[in-house]
Amino acid sequence: MTQHVKIPQDRIGVLIGEGGETLRRIERAAEVSLDVNSDDGAVAVEKTGDPIRGMKAPDIVRAIGRGFKPDAALSLLDDDMRLFETIDIERAARNDNDLRRKKGRLIGENGRTRELMEELTGASVVIYGTTMGIIGGPKEVDVVRSAAEMILDGAPHGAVYSFLERKHVEELKHQGMEYHEYSG
């Protein structure tokens, strides 16, 4: 069975990698065959081995297409529960200026908001074009999605950071770990 995925032209080089190395790595790891059309960014994904691993291949290709580094995209194979999800920032924007503003709020000053989302959830987060991509476990993806929606709805960054911190503490407690607030 072959699935077709389309990625932006400027991400084809990342998908293929130097001398085709990344492409071969994905094919081996996901047990698929990839056929990349460099003219239009169409990628045919054909399962060749384990169908479960092969099911993750289109998401690996999509994740690279949405700005993730190949290693982050390949982490989808680390665990059956790992997910790739995108949030359409453009859908939440009224116009181009609003889109730029919302993207800037998601990224934060010097990338700090995006970094905090990653640090406090364990998910990988990328903002590329008009989308925000998330790779992580179901809880991680859910918390990042909620934080992103808060920001897109205009919530102050402080409130979003408090939400992320609270969810982080809840997860640590759930895992039976203690949390000590850093002061200094």
C-alpha positions, 0 to 999 in steps of 0.5 A: 500500500502506498500513501502520498505526502506533500512537503514544502520544496524547501524541506526536500533537501532535509528529507533526502539528506546529504547523499540521500543519507537521511532518506535511507535512514528513514527507509531502514528505520520505518521499513518503507520505500520513499519516492520523492518528487523534487519538482513538487514535493510529493513523496510516495511512502510504500510499506515494505516491512513491519506494517506498524512501523510503516504506519509512522512513516508518513508522519515522519515525512510530514514532521520533516516537512513541517520543520522538524529535524530528522532525529526528532521526526524519527523519534516517532518510532521510539514508542507506539504512543508518540504522536505528531500533531500540527496546529494551524496558526493561520486559522486563528489569525484574522490577517497577515499581521495577526498571523505574524503576531500570533507566531511571534507570541508562540515563539516568544522573546528569543524563542523562550515560549517555545523552549518552555513548552519543550522543557516543561512537557518533554515534547518537541515543538517547531513553528514553521510557516503557518503551523506549529508542530508537536511531537511527543506522548499523548499527555505532552501533545495535549498540554502543548496544544492547550498552551498554544491555544491559550496563547492564540486566544490572547492569554498573557504569557504569564498565565500560560507559563503558570499552566505549563508549570502546573502541568509539569508538577502534576506529571512529576507527582504522577511519576512519583517524583518530588518537585523543588521550585528553583529560586535564585 
